[in-house]
């Protein structure tokens, strides 16, 4: 059992190296994120299957894989569900001390306002639950946010301009149920990349309810692309987020690691 944030990677890695065939994570997206980063430290042939009993505020990864929040049903899936091979995202970014750092994510990552929202959410209370807490954090950051000039390379194509956010989706969901990358699949070998360009505050406020339904596209100031690698630079260091965690800033590079993890899902 983890005694606090930061311990889960070592626990998951130790279990894998000890020969565990299955690692069961009880917690939310942050706990899953830590466990995955521990499992990715070991070679693929030693990497155990991951099962999840959702107990977090957002539970977006569980939502994407159809794992119920009901504890008894989730435990039954952990015990006798089927195995699904999914992709993992490898990320290289600037750590707080300006050194290069590497981490992994399984659900969604972002650069821009999403990173600032994650930073605020992780330093304030989540007592209201995932959707309400994420919405409050989003609105608080949104009031002061100024769009930033970014250069985004998706495979061999470059997109430049003022942007509010770039979301890199391995799955559809983020921030307690926002369906930001509708149709994104964690086992297709590519990211779904949502570019939110120089959208006005009024337009973003009008679009916000549609994000939960996944009906925000098409939009004149947003587009959805697909690619195996995504690199982002900006005119100033921007916060990034990985599965709701906020480890550092741009410049950042995202790369798909196809079929890197087996996860137990409903039959």
ZADRENLO-696365 format. One line per 10 residues: for each residue x, y, z of N, C-alpha, C. Coordinates in Angstrom, 3 decimals, m for minus. Each point is the difference from the previous one (the first is absolute). Layout:
<dobas>
X/Y/Z/X/Y/Z/X/Y/Z ~ ...
</dobas>
This chain:
<dobas>
0.838/m1.192/0.000/m0.838/1.192/0.000/0.878/1.249/0.000 ~ m0.359/0.980/m0.825/0.735/1.248/m0.050/m0.378/0.878/1.184 ~ 1.005/0.595/0.623/m0.249/0.892/1.133/m0.251/1.426/m0.447 ~ 0.210/0.304/m1.283/m0.207/1.351/m0.489/0.449/0.145/m1.432 ~ m0.205/1.197/m0.549/0.384/0.277/m1.380/1.493/m0.218/m0.191 ~ 0.352/m0.614/m1.120/1.395/m0.207/m0.334/0.544/m1.381/0.322 ~ m0.731/m0.774/0.790/0.489/m1.335/0.374/m0.445/m1.098/m0.958 ~ m1.098/0.230/m0.700/m0.570/m1.057/m0.833/0.928/m0.474/m1.118 ~ 0.769/0.879/m0.679/0.884/m0.525/m1.049/0.951/m1.082/0.498 ~ 0.610/0.224/1.155/0.939/m0.995/0.533/m0.722/m1.277/0.412
m1.187/0.123/0.590/m0.760/m1.185/0.396/m0.373/m0.844/m1.213 ~ m0.463/0.666/m1.067/m0.380/m0.731/m1.210/1.212/m0.643/m0.652 ~ 1.107/0.733/m0.063/1.224/m0.555/m0.585/0.496/m1.202/0.806 ~ 0.000/0.124/1.334/0.458/m1.100/0.847/m0.859/m1.240/m0.201 ~ m1.331/0.202/m0.119/m0.897/m1.133/m0.221/0.315/m0.690/m1.326 ~ 0.252/0.809/m1.033/0.315/m0.570/m1.311/1.297/m0.791/0.042 ~ 1.011/0.566/0.623/1.300/m0.680/0.041/m0.025/m1.237/0.891 ~ m0.991/m0.050/0.923/m0.152/m1.179/0.857/m0.788/m1.113/m0.683 ~ m0.474/0.288/m1.221/m0.687/m1.042/m0.759/m1.510/0.047/0.044 ~ m0.589/1.100/0.476/m1.464/0.106/0.055/m0.584/m0.086/m1.409
m1.085/m0.739/m0.140/m0.676/m0.106/m1.291/m1.085/1.065/m0.152 ~ m0.473/0.544/1.121/m1.075/0.988/m0.016/0.237/1.021/1.105 ~ m0.106/1.265/m0.349/0.068/1.079/0.980/m1.364/0.679/0.028 ~ m0.636/0.025/1.164/m1.324/0.609/0.154/0.171/1.356/0.674 ~ m0.474/1.039/m0.665/0.095/1.365/0.517/m1.362/0.428/0.520 ~ m0.044/0.421/1.244/m1.227/0.534/0.598/0.214/1.499/0.151 ~ m0.678/0.775/m0.801/0.207/1.435/0.036/m0.499/0.667/m1.265 ~ 0.435/1.242/m0.206/m0.449/0.772/m1.147/1.067/0.118/m1.075 ~ m0.165/0.995/m0.870/0.901/0.161/m1.129/1.437/0.266/0.432 ~ 0.182/0.748/1.080/1.354/0.265/0.478/0.700/m1.255/0.467
m0.741/m0.875/0.674/0.577/m1.262/0.472/0.334/m0.906/m1.174 ~ m0.903/m0.055/m0.987/0.275/m0.780/m1.211/1.240/0.536/m0.698 ~ 0.089/1.317/m0.102/1.154/0.635/m0.657/1.307/m0.424/0.670 ~ 0.035/0.039/1.311/1.211/m0.397/0.722/0.316/m1.481/m0.212 ~ m1.026/m0.843/0.076/0.227/m1.440/m0.180/0.535/m0.300/m1.396 ~ m0.568/0.627/m1.010/0.460/m0.220/m1.370/1.453/0.434/m0.151 ~ 0.362/1.123/0.609/1.384/0.455/m0.101/0.961/m0.969/0.685 ~ m0.451/m0.680/1.048/0.818/m1.045/0.608/0.098/m1.226/m0.880 ~ m1.116/m0.422/m0.590/0.003/m1.192/m0.847/0.833/0.202/m1.262 ~ 0.027/1.232/m0.513/0.745/0.259/m1.229/1.510/0.030/0.229
0.429/m0.111/1.259/1.437/m0.075/0.279/0.564/m1.392/m0.248 ~ m0.865/m0.984/m0.141/0.469/m1.376/m0.187/m0.210/m0.411/m1.452 ~ 0.798/m0.945/m0.506/m0.156/m0.449/m1.391/m1.397/m0.552/m0.259 ~ m0.441/0.096/m1.254/m1.355/m0.390/m0.359/m0.358/m1.417/0.392 ~ 0.931/m0.940/m0.158/m0.308/m1.396/0.313/m0.174/m0.229/1.494 ~ 0.493/0.929/0.837/m0.169/m0.113/1.448/m1.181/0.823/0.519 ~ m0.636/0.744/m0.870/m1.025/0.955/0.423/m1.321/m0.720/0.292 ~ m0.485/0.042/1.232/m1.246/m0.696/0.318/m1.222/0.741/m0.545 ~ m1.105/m0.694/0.009/m1.278/0.602/m0.386/m0.447/0.965/1.094 ~ m0.739/1.028/m0.404/m0.501/1.005/0.925/m1.514/m0.132/0.135
m0.501/0.000/1.228/m1.432/0.036/0.257/m0.302/1.212/0.866 ~ m1.234/0.491/m0.079/m0.340/1.257/0.661/m1.325/m0.101/0.742 ~ 0.026/0.453/1.256/m1.231/0.206/0.780/m0.091/1.503/0.215 ~ m0.860/0.703/m0.766/m0.011/1.469/0.029/m0.478/0.549/1.345 ~ 0.803/0.892/0.571/m0.365/0.654/1.259/0.461/1.456/m0.003 ~ 0.089/0.610/m1.174/0.513/1.355/m0.109/m1.097/1.031/m0.174 ~ 0.408/1.233/m0.290/m0.962/1.077/m0.222/m0.431/0.086/m1.458 ~ 0.927/m0.286/m0.936/m0.342/0.088/m1.412/m0.274/m1.340/m0.644 ~ 0.905/m0.955/0.214/m0.119/m1.365/m0.532/m0.217/m0.028/m1.515 ~ 0.720/0.865/m0.720/m0.163/0.065/m1.452/0.551/m1.237/m0.700
1.090/m0.570/0.517/0.556/m1.194/m0.625/m0.972/m1.171/0.134 ~ m0.569/m0.159/1.180/m1.000/m1.060/0.200/m1.205/0.219/m0.906 ~ m0.438/1.234/m0.121/m1.151/0.326/m0.857/0.290/m0.400/m1.446 ~ 1.186/0.301/m0.473/0.355/m0.301/m1.383/0.019/m1.496/m0.284 ~ 0.335/m0.809/1.007/0.093/m1.450/m0.186/m1.263/m0.739/0.432 ~ m1.024/0.742/0.429/m1.256/m0.627/0.393/0.047/m0.698/1.338 ~ 0.944/0.385/0.865/0.095/m0.602/1.331/m0.909/0.768/0.952 ~ m0.954/m0.641/0.622/m0.988/0.712/0.833/0.605/0.504/1.307 ~ m0.599/1.049/0.532/0.448/0.526/1.295/m0.567/m0.805/1.164 ~ m0.990/m0.857/m0.275/m0.505/m0.888/1.045/1.116/m0.961/0.412
0.328/0.018/1.283/1.155/m0.739/0.497/m0.094/m1.501/m0.271 ~ m1.174/m0.593/0.244/m0.143/m1.449/m0.153/0.123/m0.421/m1.460 ~ m0.578/0.775/m0.899/0.096/m0.320/m1.425/1.429/0.175/m0.499 ~ 0.682/1.046/0.486/1.385/0.225/m0.419/0.910/m1.120/0.493 ~ m0.230/m0.476/1.217/0.805/m1.101/0.537/m0.239/m1.274/m0.815 ~ m1.239/m0.221/m0.420/m0.300/m1.178/m0.806/0.742/0.055/m1.340 ~ 0.103/1.199/m0.571/0.740/0.149/m1.259/1.491/m0.216/0.240 ~ 0.513/0.521/1.112/1.408/m0.207/0.337/0.314/m1.482/0.159 ~ m0.962/m0.753/0.513/0.218/m1.429/0.240/m0.173/m0.843/m1.256 ~ m0.953/0.385/m0.866/m0.341/m0.900/m1.108/m0.324/0.725/m1.292
0.453/1.227/m0.154/m0.226/0.725/m1.243/0.918/m0.501/m1.107 ~ m0.148/0.590/m1.178/0.865/m0.374/m1.114/1.143/1.002/m0.131 ~ 1.065/m0.432/m0.648/1.191/0.820/m0.143/m0.078/0.815/m1.288 ~ 0.297/1.300/0.104/0.038/0.873/m1.168/1.379/0.648/m0.073 ~ 0.633/m0.108/m1.149/1.315/0.583/m0.206/m0.169/1.440/m0.464 ~ 0.554/0.953/0.742/m0.189/1.410/m0.338/1.349/0.698/m0.210 ~ m0.079/1.149/m0.658/1.171/0.838/m0.216/0.284/0.834/1.248 ~ 1.224/0.456/0.108/0.425/0.912/1.054/0.725/1.163/m0.665 ~ m0.131/1.195/0.558/0.721/1.148/m0.520/1.287/0.245/0.768 ~ 1.113/0.132/m0.710/1.277/0.379/0.612/0.207/1.506/m0.209
0.369/0.691/1.070/0.087/1.458/m0.039/1.372/0.466/0.469 ~ 0.622/0.876/m0.772/1.232/0.666/0.398/m0.307/1.479/0.170 ~ 0.383/0.569/1.142/m0.397/1.371/0.316/1.062/0.654/0.875 ~ m0.205/1.286/0.318/0.918/0.724/0.873/m0.487/m0.113/1.439 ~ 0.833/m0.593/0.856/m0.325/m0.117/1.423/0.120/1.373/0.669 ~ m0.514/0.136/1.236/0.091/1.299/0.685/1.419/0.543/0.139 ~ 1.008/m0.880/0.032/1.387/0.462/0.100/0.629/0.213/m1.374 ~ m0.846/m0.018/m1.046/0.400/0.257/m1.394/0.730/m1.169/m0.654 ~ 0.177/m1.115/0.698/0.607/m1.182/m0.617/m1.050/m0.747/m0.826 ~ 0.464/m0.847/m0.920/m0.920/m0.829/m0.775/m0.535/m1.120/0.881
m1.278/m0.279/m0.121/m0.628/m1.069/0.769/m0.883/m0.828/m0.928 ~ m0.255/m1.236/0.388/m0.842/m0.898/m0.786/m1.058/m0.621/0.901 ~ m1.210/m0.092/m0.496/m1.090/m0.648/0.734/m0.946/m0.621/m1.014 ~ m1.017/m0.707/0.510/m0.975/m0.679/m0.851/m1.409/0.398/0.409 ~ m0.933/m0.101/m0.953/m1.404/0.237/0.323/m0.865/m0.999/m0.767 ~ m1.212/m0.222/0.486/m0.883/m0.978/m0.645/m1.335/0.595/m0.443 ~ m0.385/1.136/0.526/m1.307/0.551/m0.301/0.116/1.222/m0.900 ~ 0.349/1.150/0.572/0.128/1.216/m0.794/1.059/0.905/0.596 ~ 0.651/0.743/m0.887/1.002/0.983/0.394/m0.360/1.325/m0.643 ~ 0.585/1.071/0.505/m0.311/1.299/m0.560/1.112/1.000/0.225
m0.028/1.051/m0.822/0.970/1.085/0.097/m0.742/1.320/m0.144 ~ 0.149/0.870/0.983/m0.688/1.281/m0.038/m0.922/0.147/1.187 ~ m1.233/0.430/m0.273/m0.931/0.230/1.096/m0.282/m1.264/0.789 ~ 0.003/m1.164/m0.669/m0.254/m1.263/0.701/1.061/m0.268/1.060 ~ 1.246/0.366/m0.285/1.054/m0.163/0.993/m0.204/0.904/1.195 ~ m0.434/1.245/m0.271/m0.263/0.932/1.102/m1.197/m0.456/0.829 ~ m1.001/m0.594/m0.649/m1.162/m0.528/0.725/0.426/m1.159/0.893 ~ 0.839/m0.897/m0.523/0.481/m1.136/0.801/0.784/0.485/1.213 ~ 0.824/1.015/m0.222/0.790/0.536/1.112/m0.910/0.562/1.080 ~ m1.027/0.738/m0.392/m0.924/0.562/0.983/m0.805/m1.095/0.689
m0.475/m0.975/m0.787/m0.822/m1.069/0.561/0.766/m0.814/1.025 ~ 1.284/m0.199/m0.229/0.811/m0.813/0.909/0.469/0.757/1.231 ~ m0.271/1.304/0.053/0.371/0.794/1.181/m1.220/0.542/0.739 ~ m1.199/m0.448/m0.431/m1.231/0.399/0.678/m0.800/m1.253/0.327 ~ m1.114/0.172/0.665/m0.808/m1.139/0.421/m0.734/m0.653/m1.161 ~ m0.164/m1.323/0.081/m0.813/m0.746/m0.955/m1.239/m0.579/0.690 ~ m0.377/0.627/1.109/m1.082/m0.543/0.820/m1.345/m0.009/m0.712 ~ m0.153/0.849/m1.019/m1.277/0.072/m0.712/m0.152/m1.085/m1.059 ~ 1.038/m0.827/m0.168/m0.054/m1.040/m1.018/0.718/0.441/m1.264 ~ 0.218/m0.954/m0.891/0.825/0.252/m1.169/m0.547/1.051/m0.930
m1.265/m0.132/m0.421/m0.542/0.928/m0.994/m0.100/1.419/0.548 ~ m0.542/0.152/1.199/m0.161/1.339/0.570/1.345/0.640/0.305 ~ 0.929/m0.767/0.586/1.308/0.548/0.340/0.759/0.418/m1.261 ~ m0.065/m0.826/m1.048/0.685/0.324/m1.247/m0.615/1.222/m0.663 ~ m1.318/0.100/0.045/m0.680/1.145/m0.609/0.362/1.294/0.722 ~ 0.031/m0.049/1.333/0.359/1.191/0.781/1.435/0.416/m0.304 ~ 0.918/m0.950/m0.064/1.392/0.316/m0.319/0.122/0.564/m1.413 ~ m0.739/m0.583/m0.945/0.030/0.482/m1.378/m0.474/1.446/m0.086 ~ m1.102/0.318/0.667/m0.536/1.362/m0.042/0.936/0.998/0.675 ~ 0.653/m0.427/1.092/0.917/0.897/0.706/1.205/0.343/m0.862
0.563/m0.989/m0.696/1.149/0.248/m0.870/m0.421/0.755/m1.247 ~ m1.150/m0.355/m0.525/m0.538/0.558/m1.235/m0.145/1.524/0.075 ~ m0.351/0.527/1.159/m0.224/1.441/0.151/1.257/0.813/m0.282 ~ 1.167/m0.551/0.324/1.255/0.745/m0.121/0.892/m0.481/m1.151 ~ m0.413/m1.061/m0.668/0.874/m0.602/m0.997/0.126/0.864/m1.252 ~ 1.227/0.110/m0.532/0.256/0.675/m1.260/0.602/m1.002/m0.971 ~ m0.550/m0.068/m1.197/0.472/m0.963/m0.990/1.444/0.302/m0.396 ~ 0.724/m1.052/m0.361/1.452/0.071/m0.178/0.373/m0.507/m1.393 ~ 1.013/0.609/m0.609/0.507/m0.475/m1.290/0.709/m1.338/0.196 ~ m0.457/m1.020/m0.727/0.585/m1.335/0.077/0.348/m0.495/m1.398
0.969/m0.910/m0.041/0.305/m0.763/m1.212/m0.209/m1.466/0.336 ~ m0.900/m0.650/m0.741/m0.368/m1.391/0.268/0.361/m0.852/m1.213 ~ 0.883/m0.961/0.195/0.370/m0.931/m1.064/m0.703/m1.329/0.260 ~ m0.878/m0.380/m0.928/m0.706/m1.282/0.075/0.540/m0.865/m1.127 ~ 0.803/m0.989/0.342/0.762/m0.776/m0.978/0.841/0.978/m0.832 ~ m0.289/0.166/m1.285/0.841/0.868/m0.837/m0.656/1.346/m0.294 ~ m1.160/0.271/0.573/m0.719/1.249/m0.276/0.148/0.969/1.158 ~ 0.214/1.277/m0.299/0.107/1.035/1.027/m1.202/0.935/m0.074 ~ m0.575/0.304/1.187/m1.074/0.974/0.134/0.472/1.067/0.984 ~ m0.078/1.268/m0.401/0.474/1.095/0.830/m1.101/1.029/0.207
0.064/0.703/1.121/m0.938/1.080/0.245/m0.337/0.136/1.465 ~ m0.849/0.985/0.305/m0.486/0.166/1.362/m0.925/m1.152/0.343 ~ 0.218/m0.612/1.158/m0.830/m1.126/0.418/m0.326/0.106/1.478 ~ m1.160/m0.536/0.342/m0.407/m0.082/1.406/0.485/m1.301/0.611 ~ m0.005/m1.084/m0.807/0.339/m1.310/0.544/0.277/m0.976/m1.127 ~ 0.809/m1.009/0.319/0.177/m1.162/m0.873/m0.187/m1.233/0.861 ~ m0.986/m0.826/m0.327/m0.298/m1.232/0.745/0.441/m1.192/m0.821 ~ 0.742/m0.897/0.619/0.501/m1.207/m0.664/m0.710/m1.189/0.640 ~ m0.923/m0.594/m0.740/m0.863/m1.019/0.577/0.378/m1.418/m0.388 ~ 0.218/m0.838/1.004/0.073/m1.440/m0.207/m1.392/m0.598/0.171
m0.849/0.692/0.784/m1.412/m0.360/0.150/m0.841/1.260/m0.218 ~ m1.305/m0.144/0.105/m0.914/1.115/m0.265/m0.093/1.005/1.138 ~ 0.127/m0.451/1.262/m0.486/0.779/1.136/1.094/0.711/0.777 ~ m0.432/1.096/0.663/0.915/0.821/0.781/m0.817/0.849/0.974 ~ 0.644/0.404/1.099/m0.598/0.969/0.933/m1.388/m0.410/0.498 ~ m0.126/m1.246/0.423/m1.255/m0.429/0.598/m1.140/m0.193/m0.974 ~ 0.317/m0.459/m1.215/m1.055/m0.353/m0.939/m0.114/0.870/m1.230 ~ 0.901/0.996/m0.172/m0.002/0.760/m1.251/0.438/m0.930/m1.131 ~ m0.810/m0.090/m1.035/0.305/m0.889/m1.140/0.742/0.820/m1.063 ~ 1.243/0.342/0.320/0.742/0.961/m0.805/0.421/m0.543/m1.351
0.342/m1.287/m0.067/0.454/m0.622/m1.255/m0.955/m1.127/m0.367 ~ m1.217/0.352/m0.425/m0.991/m1.045/m0.280/0.496/m0.987/m1.048 ~ m0.135/m1.276/0.328/0.428/m1.052/m0.905/1.407/m0.503/0.231 ~ 0.764/0.654/0.887/1.374/m0.442/0.250/0.004/m1.396/0.597 ~ 0.872/m0.853/m0.521/0.093/m1.387/0.469/1.404/m0.256/0.520 ~ 0.140/m0.647/1.174/1.321/m0.231/0.559/0.759/m1.163/m0.609 ~ m0.516/m0.601/m1.067/0.708/m1.135/m0.597/0.121/0.103/m1.520 ~ 0.008/1.251/m0.526/0.091/0.167/m1.443/1.373/0.482/m0.476 ~ 0.958/0.172/0.925/1.354/0.364/m0.381/0.229/1.459/m0.323 ~ m1.008/0.855/0.213/0.160/1.435/m0.262/m0.671/0.805/1.107
0.445/1.253/0.146/m0.672/0.954/0.879/m1.076/0.737/m0.786 ~ m1.049/0.415/0.694/m0.940/0.989/m0.520/0.405/1.334/0.624 ~ 0.260/1.001/m0.830/0.560/1.271/0.460/m1.014/1.115/m0.241 ~ m0.484/0.593/1.090/m0.965/1.094/m0.092/0.742/1.322/0.133 ~ m0.027/0.798/m1.057/0.610/1.327/m0.006/m1.094/1.032/0.258 ~ 0.097/0.688/1.128/m0.930/1.090/0.298/0.754/1.288/m0.260 ~ m0.361/0.681/m1.050/0.779/1.134/m0.478/m0.398/1.284/0.737 ~ 0.053/1.145/m0.675/m0.189/1.287/0.679/m1.481/0.265/0.250 ~ m0.593/m0.843/0.826/m1.425/0.114/0.315/m0.202/1.112/1.023 ~ m1.088/0.740/m0.148/m0.308/1.067/0.954/m0.585/m0.591/1.273
0.039/0.773/1.063/m0.571/m0.458/1.259/m1.502/m0.232/m0.129 ~ m0.677/0.850/m0.732/m1.446/m0.167/m0.174/m0.298/m1.287/m0.760 ~ 0.753/m0.246/m1.061/m0.224/m1.207/m0.795/0.294/m1.248/0.808 ~ 1.088/0.038/0.785/0.340/m1.166/0.815/m1.072/m0.261/1.057 ~ m0.538/1.079/0.576/m1.059/m0.162/0.995/m1.244/m0.633/m0.626 ~ m0.316/0.389/m1.222/m1.165/m0.575/m0.688/0.231/m1.462/m0.362 ~ 1.255/m0.343/m0.292/0.322/m1.362/m0.440/0.169/m0.962/1.166 ~ 0.303/0.514/1.202/0.338/m0.850/1.144/m1.021/m1.118/0.253 ~ m1.317/0.264/m0.007/m0.948/m1.110/0.244/0.085/m1.107/m1.046 ~ 0.375/0.355/m1.227/0.086/m1.001/m1.071/1.162/m0.962/0.204
1.013/0.432/0.787/1.166/m0.855/0.214/m0.377/m1.292/0.714 ~ m1.003/0.050/0.867/m0.420/m1.200/0.725/m0.786/m0.961/m0.904 ~ m0.592/0.540/m1.061/m0.761/m0.842/m0.922/0.837/m0.449/m1.196 ~ 1.154/0.619/m0.180/0.823/m0.323/m1.164/m0.548/0.569/m1.287 ~ m0.779/1.112/0.101/m0.628/0.606/m1.180/0.619/1.359/m0.340 ~ 1.233/0.246/0.467/0.645/1.296/m0.214/0.625/0.139/m1.382 ~ 0.058/m1.081/m0.754/0.564/0.024/m1.344/m1.084/m0.308/m1.026 ~ 0.068/0.601/m1.193/1.016/0.950/m0.473/m0.150/1.366/0.665 ~ 1.113/0.734/0.034/0.036/1.340/0.572/1.033/0.811/m0.776 ~ m0.294/1.261/m0.313/0.943/0.787/m0.820/1.349/0.254/0.654
0.086/m0.117/1.326/1.253/0.267/0.700/0.591/m1.266/0.633 ~ m0.448/m1.168/m0.445/0.533/m1.260/0.540/0.036/m1.043/m1.106 ~ 0.927/m0.910/0.108/0.050/m1.104/m0.953/0.607/m1.226/0.660 ~ m0.382/m1.145/m0.505/0.477/m1.280/0.524/0.892/m0.649/m1.040 ~ 1.253/m0.264/0.383/0.959/m0.671/m0.870/0.388/m1.334/0.624 ~ 0.736/m0.814/m0.763/0.488/m1.275/0.518/1.466/m0.157/m0.364 ~ 0.762/m0.600/0.912/1.410/m0.204/m0.286/0.671/m0.869/1.043 ~ 1.175/m0.504/m0.345/0.759/m0.863/0.909/0.958/0.792/0.887 ~ 0.412/1.170/m0.464/0.864/0.857/0.817/m0.540/1.426/m0.031 ~ 0.134/0.688/1.123/m0.436/1.394/0.112/1.076/0.750/0.781
0.544/1.063/m0.590/0.981/0.843/0.680/m0.539/1.415/0.095 ~ 0.171/0.632/1.158/m0.561/1.331/0.226/1.049/0.916/0.607 ~ 0.174/1.155/m0.612/0.802/1.071/0.573/m0.889/1.231/0.095 ~ 0.379/0.928/0.869/m0.814/1.201/0.210/0.905/1.187/0.264 ~ m0.587/1.196/m0.110/0.788/1.217/0.191/0.451/0.175/1.445 ~ m0.614/m0.690/0.907/0.428/m0.055/1.402/m0.303/m1.395/0.528 ~ 0.667/m0.445/1.059/m0.292/m1.339/0.536/m1.460/m0.117/0.422 ~ m0.657/m1.019/m0.500/m1.403/m0.246/0.332/m0.121/m1.259/0.849 ~ m0.907/0.004/0.985/m0.189/m1.218/0.801/m0.590/m1.122/m0.835 ~ 0.489/m1.201/0.223/m0.580/m1.181/m0.636/m0.727/m0.812/1.065
m0.879/m0.873/m0.437/m0.632/m0.932/0.944/m0.076/m1.374/m0.634 ~ 0.138/m1.021/0.849/m0.043/m1.396/m0.426/m0.972/m0.734/0.908 ~ m1.120/m0.454/m0.548/m1.011/m0.700/0.807/m0.411/0.825/1.228 ~ m0.041/1.331/m0.146/m0.395/0.863/1.102/1.130/0.424/0.913 ~ 1.207/m0.552/m0.191/1.159/0.404/0.789/0.758/1.102/m0.739 ~ 0.722/0.848/0.751/0.661/1.164/m0.614/1.491/m0.032/0.339 ~ 0.801/m0.740/m0.805/1.396/m0.232/0.368/1.004/1.024/m0.503 ~ m0.345/0.819/m1.006/0.991/0.898/m0.558/m0.570/0.883/m1.085 ~ 0.859/0.416/m0.944/m0.390/0.988/m1.006/0.516/m0.398/m1.382 ~ m0.378/0.815/m0.969/0.559/m0.110/m1.338/1.462/0.452/0.022
0.775/m0.441/m1.012/m0.370/m0.785/m1.175/m0.329/m1.439/0.370 ~ m0.916/m0.595/m0.783/m0.477/m1.332/0.325/m0.172/m0.819/m1.276 ~ 0.250/m1.295/0.114/m0.197/m0.924/m1.121/m0.771/m1.212/0.497 ~ m1.036/m0.377/m0.747/m0.832/m1.166/0.302/0.207/m1.053/m1.093 ~ 0.148/m1.238/0.414/0.232/m1.089/m0.947/m0.815/m1.217/0.406 ~ m0.705/m0.594/m0.952/m0.784/m1.206/0.281/0.927/m1.199/0.167 ~ m0.254/m0.770/1.062/0.639/m1.309/0.166/m1.107/m1.037/m0.216 ~ m0.114/m0.561/m1.204/m1.141/m0.863/m0.320/m0.018/m1.286/0.825 ~ m1.193/m0.392/0.455/m0.177/m1.280/0.672/0.922/m0.228/1.171 ~ 0.240/1.042/0.794/0.999/m0.097/1.067/m0.544/m0.574/1.303
m1.321/m0.029/0.165/m0.564/m0.364/1.310/m1.262/m0.831/m0.174 ~ m0.100/m1.058/0.811/m1.231/m0.797/0.026/m0.851/0.450/1.184 ~ m1.279/0.272/m0.278/m0.915/0.476/1.030/m1.215/m0.920/0.039 ~ m0.469/m0.306/1.198/m1.157/m0.886/0.140/m1.281/0.825/m0.102 ~ m0.862/m0.369/m0.948/m1.211/0.751/m0.295/m1.201/m0.944/0.016 ~ m1.244/0.547/m0.057/m1.184/m0.870/m0.013/m0.025/m0.941/m1.205 ~ m0.511/m1.188/0.219/m0.168/m0.955/m1.093/m1.202/0.402/m0.863
</dobas>
